[in-house]
């Protein structure tokens, strides 16, 4: 888990947006190549046995493969979600599923001030982890109506068609308004 990113990078096909301090820069090219260049510019000394102490966290979607492979692209992008959406953060809570441990990571400058800020944030995060869980409950039921991007007949036709071919699956998208 991470919060309050200092930079965000979103990639849409060959357009990449970098958002930092409210400023948006747009680049053309491969999103993951740009992220690699950004990562190469960041120096972090890992004095732990953890294999990961920072970097870009987020999502990399299936369509990012098209930056490296020539594949058919005949699906219309109707919802305009980024192919990747990565956050650069200095604070993370990482759960190690293998050893069943929680690691708190706080990165800052490599000086006494940075060390002091990191130790302070570490203590605050640790206190939150060990503190009571506050969950807000809504007493009223929400009236949400989901809509599909295809009718039941269209879906059943797609199922029949998919049964006769192994090259393409079925995708049905359901959506609802969000706050």
C-alpha positions in Angstrom: 0.0 0.0 0.0 1.2 3.5 -0.8 -0.1 7.0 -0.4 0.6 10.5 -1.5 2.7 10.0 -4.6 5.2 12.7 -5.4 4.9 11.7 -9.1 2.4 9.8 -11.3 3.0 8.4 -14.8 0.1 7.3 -17.1 0.7 5.7 -20.5 -1.9 5.7 -23.3 -0.6 3.8 -26.4 2.3 6.1 -27.5 1.4 9.1 -25.3 2.9 9.3 -21.8 1.8 11.8 -19.1 4.1 12.7 -16.1 2.3 14.5 -13.3 4.5 16.1 -10.6 3.6 19.0 -8.3 0.5 19.7 -10.3 2.5 20.1 -13.5 1.6 17.8 -16.4 4.2 17.0 -19.0 3.3 14.9 -22.1 5.8 12.8 -24.0 5.6 10.5 -27.0 7.0 7.0 -26.8 7.0 3.9 -24.8 5.6 4.4 -21.2 7.8 1.7 -19.6 10.9 3.1 -21.2 10.2 6.5 -19.8 9.6 5.0 -16.3 12.9 3.1 -16.6 14.7 6.4 -17.4 13.0 8.0 -14.4 14.0 5.1 -12.2 17.6 5.3 -13.4 17.7 8.9 -12.2 16.7 8.0 -8.7 19.5 6.8 -6.3 18.3 4.7 -3.4 20.8 2.9 -1.2 19.2 -0.4 0.1 20.7 -1.2 3.5 18.1 -3.9 4.1 17.6 -7.5 2.9 14.4 -6.5 1.2 14.5 -6.9 -2.6 12.2 -3.9 -3.0 12.5 -0.6 -1.2 10.9 1.8 -3.6 10.1 2.7 -7.1 7.0 2.9 -9.3 4.0 1.0 -8.0 0.6 0.7 -9.7 -0.9 -1.1 -12.6 0.5 -2.2 -16.0 -2.3 -3.4 -18.3 -2.4 -6.1 -20.8 -2.2 -3.7 -23.7 1.3 -2.5 -22.7 2.6 -5.6 -24.6 1.8 -3.7 -27.8 4.8 -1.5 -27.0 7.0 -4.6 -27.6 5.1 -6.9 -29.8 3.1 -6.4 -33.0 -0.3 -7.6 -32.2 -3.8 -7.0 -33.6 -5.5 -4.1 -32.0 -9.1 -4.2 -33.2 -10.8 -3.4 -29.8 -12.1 0.1 -29.6 -11.0 1.9 -26.4 -14.3 3.2 -25.1 -13.4 3.9 -21.5 -10.0 5.6 -22.0 -8.2 3.9 -19.1 -4.4 4.2 -19.2 -2.4 1.2 -20.4 -0.3 1.8 -17.3 -0.8 4.0 -14.2 2.2 4.1 -11.9 2.9 6.1 -8.8 6.2 7.1 -7.4 6.0 7.1 -3.6 8.4 7.6 -0.7 6.2 5.7 1.8 4.8 2.2 1.5 3.5 -0.6 3.7 4.5 -3.9 2.0 3.1 -7.3 3.0 5.5 -10.2 2.5 3.2 -13.1 1.7 6.0 -15.7 1.9 7.2 -14.8 5.4 3.9 -13.2 6.6 5.5 -9.9 7.6 4.7 -6.3 7.2 7.5 -3.9 6.1 7.2 -0.1 6.5 9.3 1.8 3.9 10.0 5.5 4.3 12.4 7.1 1.9 13.9 10.6 2.3 17.2 12.4 1.7 20.4 10.7 2.9 21.2 13.2 5.6 20.3 13.7 9.3 17.1 15.7 8.4 16.0 13.0 6.0 16.7 10.3 8.6 14.7 12.2 11.2 11.7 12.8 8.9 11.8 9.1 7.9 11.9 7.9 11.5 9.0 10.2 12.4 6.8 9.0 9.5 7.8 5.4 10.3 6.5 5.8 13.9 3.3 7.5 12.6 2.6 4.7 10.1 3.4 2.0 12.7 1.0 3.7 15.2 -1.8 3.7 12.5 -1.2 0.0 11.8 -1.4 -1.0 15.4 -4.3 1.4 16.1 -8.0 0.8 16.0 -9.6 0.2 12.6 -12.1 2.9 11.9 -14.7 1.8 9.3 -17.6 4.1 8.3 -20.8 2.3 7.7 -23.6 3.7 5.6 -27.0 3.0 7.2 -28.9 3.4 4.0 -28.8 1.1 1.0 -27.4 2.6 -2.1 -29.5 2.5 -5.2 -27.1 1.5 -8.0 -28.1 0.4 -11.4 -25.6 -1.5 -13.5 -25.7 -1.5 -17.2 -24.1 -3.9 -19.7 -22.4 -3.0 -22.9 -24.4 -5.7 -24.7 -27.9 -7.2 -24.5 -28.5 -10.7 -23.2 -29.2 -11.9 -26.9 -25.9 -10.3 -28.0 -24.0 -12.0 -25.2 -25.6 -15.4 -25.9 -24.7 -15.0 -29.6 -21.1 -14.2 -28.5 -21.0 -17.3 -26.4 -22.2 -19.5 -29.3 -19.6 -17.9 -31.5 -16.8 -18.5 -28.9 -17.7 -22.1 -28.6 -16.8 -22.6 -32.3 -13.4 -20.8 -32.2 -10.4 -20.8 -29.8 -8.9 -17.5 -31.0 -11.1 -15.0 -29.3 -12.8 -14.9 -25.9 -15.9 -13.0 -24.7 -15.7 -9.7 -22.9 -18.8 -8.1 -21.3 -18.4 -4.8 -19.5 -20.7 -3.8 -16.7 -20.7 -0.2 -15.4 -22.4 2.1 -12.9 -22.1 5.7 -12.0 -19.6 6.5 -9.3 -19.3 9.4 -6.8 
